[in-house]
Amino acid sequence: MQLRARFFVVALAVALFGCSAAAKRLFTAPTIAFRGVALESISPFGGRVRVSLLVRNPNPYSVSTSGMTYELFVADTVAVARGVDTLTRTVSGHDSLIVLLPLDVSFRGLLIAGNAVVGYGMVPYRLVGDVTADTPIGRRRVPFDQKGQFAPVKPR
């Protein structure tokens, strides 16, 4: 009986490891790239911006997003906004999709961004979050952490 139990445990471990290895080969995490931000409105209490992200699916099959969480930092450390998006979006295989995310920004965040623009003409940002991807092999959480600079006003 002990021999049979040991065999079962070993067989189960091999099966689980094999499934895990196969899942890693079958699924490549989508990439998320910051594309820009646009100011939608401003008030004495803060403002609303719309962040544009490019989601690329490197897999041969469609991937759906069932949720996103995100936080926007200015000057790398000052949190100015955070949000949760629960809309379901589908990215076809070997395709990409622009995702627009609304963010309510604090007045403090707008001041810091404004000071960066006055001093340098650009706003340093960091966008951190994760996307929940629904795939044929199950749900996967895909984290992202993007840094860069953006011009809040596009020259004409």
N, C-alpha and C positions, 0 to 999 in steps of 0.2 A: 504494500500500500504506500509506503514511504517513497519508493522508487517511482511509482505512478504520479504522486504529488510533485516530486522534483521535476519529472519530465514535463508535467503540465505548466509549472512555473517557468521553466526554461523556454518552452514553446510559446507561452504568452509573452515573455520578454522579447523574444526574437520577432514575433508578429508585431508588437508595438513599436520596436525599433525600426522594423522594415516599413511600417506605415508612416512613421515620422520622417524617415529618409525619403520615401516616395513623395510625401506631401511637400517637402522642401524642393524637390526637383520639379514638381508639377506646378508650383506657385511661385512667381516672382512678384515681390511687393511693388505696387504702383509707386511712381515718384510724384511728389507734389512740389511745384515750383511757384514762388511768389511772382505775380505778374504786375501788380500795381495796387494803388489805393486811390480812391476818389472821395472827396468831401461831399456829402449829400446835404447836410444841414448843420447849423450852428445855433446855439442858444447860450444864455448866460450860465447854464449849468453844464454844458458840454456840447457834444455834437454827435453826428452819425456819419460813419464812413462805410464805404463798401470796398472790401478787400477782394481782389481778383486772384484766383489760384488756377494753375494749369495742372490737371491730374492726368498723368500718362499711364496707360495700361500696357505693359510689355508682354502680357500673356496672349495666347491664341484664342482665348475665350473671353466673354464679357464678364465684367466685375461690377457689382453694384455697391454703392456706399449706403449704409443704413444709418450713419451718424458721424458727426465731426465735433470735436471740441478744439478750441483754439484760444490763444492769448497773444495779444500784440504788445510788444515792449518798444519803447523809444529809448535811444541811447543805451540799448542792450539790457538795462536793468529796471527801468521805470515802467511798470505795468500800466497801460492806459486803457485797455479794453480786453474783454473776454467774451466768449460766446459759445453756444451749442447749436448745432444745426441737425435737424432730424429728417430733413428731406431725403428721399431715396433718389439717387441718380445712378444711371447705368453708363459705363464706359465700355464700348465695344472692344473686341480683341484687337491688339496692335493699333489702338486709337487713343485720342486724348479729348479732354473736355474742359472748358473753362467753367469754374465754379465761382459764383459771386456770393460772398458772405457779408451780411450786415453786422456792423459793430457799433455799439454805443460807446463813445469815448468820453472820458472824464475831462472836466475843464482844465485840471492840472496837466493832463496829457496833451491837450491842445496847446497850452502855454509852452510846454517843453518842446513840442514839435515846432511851434512858431519861433522860438528862440534858436533852434537849430537851423531853420530856414534863413533867418536874419543873419546868423553868423556864417553859414556855409553854403546856403542855397539848396541843401539836401537834408533829408531827415534820415538818420540812421535807425534801422528797425531790426527787430527780431520777432519772428512769428513762430510760435511753438504750439504743437497740438498733436492730435491723432485722428485718423480716419478708420472707421470700422468697415472693412471690406467683406462683402458676402461673395464667396467663391463656390464653385462646384465641389470643392473639398472642405468646405466649412467656413466659419467666420474667422477673420484675421484682423488684428489691430495693427495699423501701420502708423508709427510715429513720424513726425516731421519736425525739423528745426531749421528755419531759414533765417539768414542774416544778410543784410545789405543796406542800400540807401535808395531812397526814391525822391523824386522831385514832386512836391505836392501841386505845383502849377506847371502845366506843360507849355513851353514856349511856342508861339505861333510863327 
